[in-house]
């Protein structure tokens, strides 16, 4: 067994799975604390790396594409402090971190775990029911329905219709986007037969996020819903393959009279010495095959 204990958290590897427990340090992000302990099967890993710095280093896990609903819903946009698959390592524990990396890499090699994408989620996603308040609303999910409720900061055009309840069967996709610079973030649900291009501020199927502390927690709702939607590989399988362009129809064959004229022309060219005997014979056979 390999283990590394840091203020940022504790990672343990028993040969079959990784156990990630967030630390209690003030620098540990709210999302990691809310997720709590995570168990990651070896088969969900694509790799691990360790980056050294002057004062501290960082362990990073790389999961196979499609293995985790949280990463699927957030699209790799989680900040370092919120990313549960990173661990800050103090400089006096660099040796332990390197040993930890070697142990996992050796296990991946021995088990012949491919780094390729998977066709089903290998992590369960956050437990339900859960409810998060951030930005201009509250998003709740009980495993079957998403409920969006608005607060006093919600744009009137969106809040006028009141709270919304979205059945999971009507949700086609979910996306969490953090606020970056002057651009606000969002938690958005794409609803079947009700597409919208409205910005999150006015979209009744989206919660607008302004970059405050609780924004990352909306990613938990996104991940819980994502875990219960069809896996992205299923959508790819259900998409009919693109049809190749049909080969161009061969030009319509010349009519009989045109072929006869061509034979006479070839005969004239042969008699005048333009075509040799061999060239005339080949050309003549080509025309005769088309008759």
C-alpha positions as CSV (number, residue, x, y, z in Angstrom):
1,X,0.0,0.0,0.0
2,X,1.2,3.5,-0.8
3,X,0.0,6.6,1.1
4,X,0.8,10.3,1.2
5,X,-0.6,12.5,4.0
6,X,-0.6,16.3,3.6
7,X,-2.5,19.2,5.0
8,X,-4.2,19.4,1.6
9,X,-5.5,15.8,2.0
10,X,-4.6,12.2,2.1
11,X,-4.2,9.8,-0.9
12,X,-4.0,6.1,-0.3
13,X,-3.5,3.4,-3.0
14,X,-4.1,-0.3,-2.2
15,X,-3.3,-1.7,-5.6
16,X,-6.8,-1.8,-6.9
17,X,-8.2,1.7,-6.1
18,X,-7.3,5.1,-4.9
19,X,-8.9,6.7,-1.8
20,X,-8.8,10.5,-1.8
21,X,-9.7,12.3,1.4
22,X,-9.7,16.1,1.4
23,X,-7.8,17.8,4.2
24,X,-9.1,20.4,6.6
25,X,-6.7,23.1,5.7
26,X,-8.3,26.5,4.9
27,X,-6.9,26.4,1.4
28,X,-8.9,23.2,0.6
29,X,-11.7,24.3,-1.8
30,X,-15.3,24.1,-0.8
31,X,-16.1,21.7,-3.6
32,X,-13.5,19.2,-2.4
33,X,-14.8,19.4,1.1
34,X,-18.4,18.9,0.0
35,X,-17.5,15.9,-2.1
36,X,-15.7,14.3,0.8
37,X,-13.9,11.0,0.4
38,X,-13.6,9.6,-3.2
39,X,-12.9,6.1,-4.3
40,X,-11.3,5.8,-7.8
41,X,-10.9,2.3,-9.3
42,X,-7.5,1.8,-11.0
43,X,-9.4,1.1,-14.3
44,X,-10.6,4.7,-14.3
45,X,-7.1,6.2,-14.3
46,X,-5.2,7.3,-17.5
47,X,-2.1,8.4,-15.6
48,X,-0.6,10.4,-12.8
49,X,2.1,13.1,-12.6
50,X,4.1,15.0,-10.0
51,X,5.2,18.6,-10.5
52,X,7.9,20.0,-8.2
53,X,8.1,23.6,-7.2
54,X,10.5,25.6,-5.0
55,X,8.1,25.6,-2.0
56,X,5.5,23.0,-2.9
57,X,4.6,20.5,-5.5
58,X,1.5,19.0,-6.9
59,X,0.2,15.5,-7.6
60,X,-2.2,15.3,-10.5
61,X,-4.4,12.4,-11.5
62,X,-5.6,12.1,-15.1
63,X,-8.8,10.1,-15.5
64,X,-9.8,8.3,-18.7
65,X,-12.2,10.3,-20.8
66,X,-15.8,9.5,-20.0
67,X,-15.0,7.9,-16.6
68,X,-16.2,10.7,-14.3
69,X,-19.5,12.6,-14.6
70,X,-18.0,15.6,-12.7
71,X,-15.3,16.1,-15.3
72,X,-17.8,15.5,-18.1
73,X,-20.1,18.2,-16.8
74,X,-17.4,20.7,-16.0
75,X,-15.3,20.2,-19.1
76,X,-12.0,20.5,-17.3
77,X,-12.8,24.0,-16.1
78,X,-12.4,23.4,-12.4
79,X,-9.8,25.6,-10.6
80,X,-6.9,23.9,-8.9
81,X,-8.4,24.5,-5.4
82,X,-11.7,22.9,-6.5
83,X,-10.2,20.0,-8.4
84,X,-10.5,16.8,-6.3
85,X,-7.8,15.1,-8.5
86,X,-5.0,17.3,-7.4
87,X,-3.0,17.3,-4.2
88,X,-0.6,20.0,-3.0
89,X,2.6,18.4,-1.7
90,X,5.0,20.0,0.8
91,X,8.7,20.1,-0.3
92,X,9.8,17.7,2.5
93,X,7.5,15.0,1.1
94,X,8.7,15.0,-2.5
95,X,10.3,11.6,-2.1
96,X,7.0,10.1,-0.9
97,X,5.1,11.7,-3.8
98,X,7.6,10.2,-6.3
99,X,7.2,6.8,-4.8
100,X,3.4,7.2,-4.9
101,X,3.6,8.0,-8.6
102,X,5.8,5.0,-9.3
103,X,3.4,2.6,-7.5
104,X,0.4,3.7,-9.5
105,X,2.3,3.7,-12.8
106,X,3.5,0.2,-12.1
107,X,0.0,-0.9,-11.3
108,X,-1.3,0.6,-14.5
109,X,1.3,-1.2,-16.5
110,X,0.8,-4.6,-14.7
111,X,-3.0,-4.4,-15.1
112,X,-2.6,-3.2,-18.7
113,X,-5.0,-0.4,-18.1
114,X,-5.4,1.6,-21.4
115,X,-5.4,5.4,-21.3
116,X,-8.3,5.4,-23.8
117,X,-11.8,6.7,-23.3
118,X,-14.4,4.5,-21.7
119,X,-18.1,3.9,-22.7
120,X,-19.6,4.1,-19.2
121,X,-19.1,6.1,-16.0
122,X,-16.7,4.4,-13.6
123,X,-17.4,6.9,-10.8
124,X,-20.9,7.3,-9.4
125,X,-21.0,11.0,-9.0
126,X,-22.3,13.0,-6.0
127,X,-25.0,11.5,-3.9
128,X,-28.6,12.8,-4.1
129,X,-30.7,14.6,-3.0
130,X,-28.7,17.8,-3.0
131,X,-29.4,21.5,-3.1
132,X,-27.1,24.4,-3.8
133,X,-27.7,28.1,-3.6
134,X,-25.5,30.4,-5.6
135,X,-25.7,33.2,-8.1
136,X,-29.3,34.1,-9.0
137,X,-30.9,30.9,-7.8
138,X,-31.0,27.5,-6.1
139,X,-30.7,24.3,-7.9
140,X,-31.9,21.0,-6.3
141,X,-31.8,17.5,-7.7
142,X,-33.4,14.4,-6.1
143,X,-32.4,11.9,-8.8
144,X,-35.5,12.3,-10.9
145,X,-36.3,16.0,-11.1
146,X,-34.3,19.2,-11.2
147,X,-35.8,22.2,-9.4
148,X,-34.7,25.8,-10.1
149,X,-35.8,28.5,-7.7
150,X,-35.0,32.2,-8.0
151,X,-33.9,34.8,-5.5
152,X,-34.3,38.6,-5.3
153,X,-31.2,39.1,-7.5
154,X,-32.8,37.2,-10.5
155,X,-33.7,39.1,-13.6
156,X,-37.4,39.8,-13.5
157,X,-38.0,38.4,-17.0
158,X,-36.7,35.0,-15.8
159,X,-38.2,35.0,-12.3
160,X,-41.7,36.1,-13.4
161,X,-42.7,32.5,-14.4
162,X,-41.7,31.2,-10.9
163,X,-39.8,28.1,-10.0
164,X,-39.1,25.5,-12.6
165,X,-39.1,21.7,-12.3
166,X,-37.4,19.8,-15.0
167,X,-37.9,16.0,-15.3
168,X,-34.7,14.2,-15.8
169,X,-36.2,12.5,-18.9
170,X,-36.5,16.0,-20.5
171,X,-32.9,17.0,-19.8
172,X,-30.6,16.4,-22.8
173,X,-27.4,17.9,-21.4
174,X,-26.0,19.9,-18.4
175,X,-23.1,22.2,-18.3
176,X,-21.3,24.1,-15.5
177,X,-19.2,27.1,-16.5
178,X,-17.2,29.2,-14.0
179,X,-17.1,33.0,-14.0
180,X,-13.9,34.2,-15.7
181,X,-12.9,37.8,-15.7
182,X,-15.8,39.9,-16.6
183,X,-17.7,36.9,-18.0
184,X,-20.3,35.4,-15.6
185,X,-20.6,31.6,-15.3
186,X,-23.6,29.4,-15.3
187,X,-25.2,26.1,-14.6
188,X,-27.3,25.4,-17.7
189,X,-29.7,22.6,-18.6
190,X,-30.5,21.8,-22.2
191,X,-34.1,20.8,-22.3
192,X,-35.6,18.5,-25.0
193,X,-37.7,20.4,-27.5
194,X,-37.0,23.7,-25.9
195,X,-33.6,25.0,-27.1
196,X,-32.6,28.5,-26.2
197,X,-29.8,30.8,-27.1
198,X,-30.6,33.3,-24.3
199,X,-27.8,34.2,-22.0
200,X,-28.0,32.6,-18.5
201,X,-29.3,35.9,-17.1
202,X,-32.5,35.4,-19.0
203,X,-32.5,31.6,-19.6
204,X,-35.2,30.0,-17.3
205,X,-33.2,26.7,-17.5
206,X,-30.0,28.2,-16.2
207,X,-28.6,29.7,-13.0
208,X,-26.3,32.6,-13.5
209,X,-23.0,32.6,-11.5
210,X,-21.0,35.6,-10.6
211,X,-17.8,34.2,-9.3
212,X,-18.5,33.9,-5.6
213,X,-17.4,31.2,-3.2
214,X,-20.3,28.8,-3.6
215,X,-20.2,28.8,-7.4
216,X,-18.2,25.5,-7.7
217,X,-20.8,23.7,-5.6
218,X,-23.2,24.1,-8.6
219,X,-20.8,21.6,-10.3
220,X,-22.0,19.0,-7.9
221,X,-25.6,19.4,-9.2
222,X,-24.3,19.2,-12.7
223,X,-22.3,16.0,-12.0
224,X,-25.2,14.3,-10.2
225,X,-27.4,15.0,-13.3
226,X,-24.7,14.0,-15.7
227,X,-24.2,10.7,-14.0
228,X,-27.9,9.8,-14.8
229,X,-27.9,11.0,-18.4
230,X,-26.9,8.6,-21.2
231,X,-23.1,8.3,-21.5
232,X,-21.6,10.4,-24.3
233,X,-20.4,7.3,-26.0
234,X,-24.1,6.1,-26.3
235,X,-24.9,9.3,-28.2
236,X,-22.0,8.7,-30.5
237,X,-23.2,5.1,-31.1
238,X,-26.7,6.3,-31.9
239,X,-25.6,8.9,-34.4
240,X,-25.9,7.5,-37.9
241,X,-22.5,7.4,-39.6
242,X,-22.0,10.1,-42.2
243,X,-22.9,8.9,-45.6
244,X,-20.1,9.0,-48.0
245,X,-20.9,10.9,-51.1
246,X,-22.3,8.5,-53.7
247,X,-19.9,7.9,-56.5
248,X,-20.6,10.1,-59.5
249,X,-22.7,8.3,-62.0
250,X,-20.7,7.3,-65.0
251,X,-21.5,9.5,-68.0
252,X,-24.3,8.1,-70.1
253,X,-23.0,5.9,-72.8
254,X,-22.7,7.3,-76.3
255,X,-25.4,6.2,-78.6
256,X,-24.8,3.7,-81.3
257,X,-24.5,6.3,-84.1
258,X,-21.8,8.3,-82.1
259,X,-19.8,5.1,-81.6
260,X,-20.0,4.3,-85.3
261,X,-18.8,7.8,-86.1
262,X,-15.9,7.3,-83.7
263,X,-14.9,4.1,-85.5
264,X,-14.9,5.9,-88.8
265,X,-12.7,8.7,-87.4
266,X,-10.3,6.1,-86.0
267,X,-10.1,4.4,-89.4
268,X,-9.3,7.7,-91.1
269,X,-6.6,8.5,-88.6
270,X,-5.1,5.0,-89.1
271,X,-5.1,5.3,-92.8
272,X,-3.5,8.7,-92.7
273,X,-0.7,7.4,-90.5
274,X,-1.6,9.4,-87.3
275,X,-2.4,6.1,-85.4
276,X,-0.1,3.1,-85.6
277,X,-1.5,-0.3,-86.1
278,X,-1.2,-1.0,-82.4
279,X,-2.8,2.3,-81.3
280,X,-5.6,1.8,-83.8
281,X,-6.3,-1.8,-82.6
282,X,-6.5,-0.7,-78.9
283,X,-8.7,2.3,-79.6
284,X,-11.0,0.2,-81.8
285,X,-11.4,-2.5,-79.1
286,X,-12.2,0.3,-76.6
287,X,-15.0,1.6,-78.8
288,X,-16.3,-1.9,-79.6
289,X,-16.6,-2.7,-75.9
290,X,-19.0,0.2,-75.5
291,X,-21.3,-0.9,-78.3
